[in-house]
Amino acid sequence: MEPPFLSIVIPAYNEAERIEQTLETVCNYLRSQSLRAEVLVVNDGSRDRTGPLVAGCARHWPNLRLVDNPRNLGKGFSVRNGVLEAKGQVVLISDADLSAPIEEMCKLLDPIVRGKRDLTLGSRALDRSLIGTRQSAFREHAGRLFNRLVHLLTGLPFRDTQCGFKAFRREPMLPVLARQRIAGFGFDPEILFLARTRGLRLEEVPIRWNHAEGTKVRLLQDGLKMILGLFLIRWNQLTGRYR
């Protein structure tokens, strides 16, 4: 069987309430496209029925696969695990809540397919008129502050590193993921930093986005870990741990 061109990796933790609807939406959209594609749901040690529900869906759609982490290890670990299991030339990362509609994937894939970019990241900040349902004002302000710190501590020029909608060519990203040290929500700036320092071509792309209730990011506790992660990126770079 010919391998897929595209692998969609969906990290999932306690997503039983919406994972079936998400997979139905994704699979229906893929059927309308002329792409050889697979979908991998990485179950990050969920305590609910996420895993069994995905397994049930996979019985009806052979291009859907369940990947189980041994326990709850974090979104960054889940993304890396999914990419290592993926078979596609190009990987798309999407959140389980589809806050970025799956129809927006063409915006990320186009620069990669045309050979212009190696990695594209969806952005809520480049054109905020594309945001439908917004986050709370406090979360939006915290997000802007975090991205200022990202720019200050890593030099990354992007205005939104945390949007969970990214695409990249798999092969050149494997050495990046091999050097990844952050397993939680703060992994995004790290893999972007590593990709940029290795000379990969990155582009930030404005996308439609809607806030979905049920986010797993705890603003204070996880936010602090993400900020500490930025200092860890700088430390790892200075001490040669990324070599």
N, C-alpha and C positions, 0 to 999 in steps of 0.2 A: 504494500500500500504506500502511495506517495505521501511523504511527510507533510504536515500542515505548513502553510506560510506564516500564519499568525497563531500565537498562543496568548489567550487572555487569562491572566492570573488574578484571582479574586481572593485576597486574604479574608478569613471569616472567623469571628469569635462571638459565640452566642447570638447567631443571626437566624435562629429558627423561625422567627415571626415573619421574615421577609425573604429568606433565601430562595424559596421556590418561585415566588413572583419575579425576583431578580433574574433567575436562570431562565425562566420562560421568556422574559423580555429580551435577554441577551441572545438566546437561541433563535427566537423568531427573527430578530434583526439579522443575525448571521445567515439565516436561510435566504434572506432577500439580497445578500451580497454575493459577488462572484469571487469569494476568498476561500481558500482551504484553511480552516480554522479549528482550533480546539479550545476548550475552556477547562481550566484547572481551578478548583476551589480548594484552598489550603485551610484546613480546619485546625485552628490554633488552640487545641485542648479545650474546646467548648464544653460547658457543663450542661447544655441543653441538647436538643435533638438535631442540631445543625448537621452533624456527620451522617446520621441515618437518612435524613431528608435528601441530602445531596446524593447519597448512594442510590436512593430510590429514583431520583431524577435521571441518574446515569444509566439506569436499566432501559430507559426509553430513548436516550440519545447517546450513541456510542462515542461521540466526540467530547463528551463531558467526563472528567476524571476527578475523583476525590483524592487529595493528598493530606495525610494526617501527620501533624507534628506530634512528637512523643508526649508533649505536655504544653501548657501555655507558655510560649517563649517569646512572644512579641510580634508586632507587625513586620518589623525589619527582617526578623528571622523567617517569617512566613513568606515574604516576597522572595527572599533568596532561595528558600526551599522550593518554591513554585517555579522559579526560573531554572533551577538546576534540573527539575523534572520535565520542563517544557521541551517540546520538540520543534517548535517553530523557529524560523529565521528571525522573526520580529516578535517581541513580547509587548503586550499592553497590560498595564497594571490598572485595575479598577476597584474602587471601594464597593463593598457588598450592598450599600444603600443606593447605588447609582445616582449619587448627588450630581455627578457629571453624567449626563445622559449618554448611553452607549453610542447613540447616533453621532456624538461629537468625535468619535475615534478617528474618523477620516481626516479631521484637522491635524491630528497628531501623526497619523501614518503617512500623509502625503509627502512631507519633506523627507521622510526616511525612504519611502519607495522611490522618489526621484533622485536619491543619492546625495541630497543636499545636507542631511543631518544624520547623526548617529543616535541622538537621544532628543526627544521633545517632551516638554513638561507643560501640562495644562495649567492655566493661570486664571485666577479670579480677579487679580489686581490690575491687569493690563486694560481691561474694559469692564468696569463694574456695572455698566448698563446691561450686561449679559446675565447678571445675577437675578434670578427670579425671587425665590424665598431666601431672605438674608438671615445670617446668624444674629445673635444678640449683639448690641452695640459693644458690650464689654468684650465678647469673643473677637469681634472684628478689630477692636483696638489692640487686644493682646496679640493678634496675628500680625498686625502691622509692626508692633514693637519687636516681635520675634524676628521678623524678616530684616529689620534694621540691624539687629544683633548678628544675624547670619552674614550680612554684607560686611559688617565691621570685623568679625572674627575669622571669616573664611575667604572674604574677597569675592564671593559669588555675586554676580550682578543682577540676579533675578529678583522679582518683586513678590513671588509667591512660590516658595519651595515646598510647601506642605500640602498642596492639592494632591489628592490621591489618584490622579489620572496622569499616567506617564507612559511613554512608549520608547522602545530602543531596539537596536539590532542586538541580538543575543550574544553572538560570538565576542565582539569587542567589550561587552559588559561582564563577561565571565571573570577576567582578571580583576575587575573592579570589585565584584562581589566577593572574590576570594580574599580581598583585603578589608572588607567591611568588618567593623568592630561593634557597631551599635545595633542592638537587636530590637529596640523598642520604637516608639513613634518618632524619635529623633534621627532615624536612619536616613531620611531624605537628603538633608544637607550633606551628609557624609558621602553618599554614593554620587551626588552631583559634584562635590568637591573632587573626589577621586577620578571621576570621569573627565572632568575638565583638566586636571593636572596631567592626565595621561594623553591629552591631546584630542579627545573625542569632541565632535562638533555638536553643540547643544543649542537649543532654541526654545524660548518660552512662547507659548501660543495661547491667546485668549479663547476661553470656552464658555459655553452656557453652564450654569451651575445653580443648584437649589439646595439649601440647607435641609437635611433630613433629621428628624428627631431620632434619638437613640444612639448618638455618638458615643464611642467608647473612650474618647479622650477626656480625661479628668483635668480640667483647666489648670488648677494649681499644682497638684501632685505631678502630673505628666509634663506640665509646662516647665516646672523646675528641672526635671530630668532632661528635657530637650535643651534647655539653656546650658546645663552642665555638659551635655553632649557636644555643644559647640566648642567649649573649652577643650574637651577631649580630642576633638578633631585637630585643633591647633597643636596640642601637645603631641599627639601621635605623629603629626607631620614633622615637628621639630626634632623629635627623638628617633625618627627613622622607622617607626613601626609599620608604615605603609609601604616600605620598600619590598 
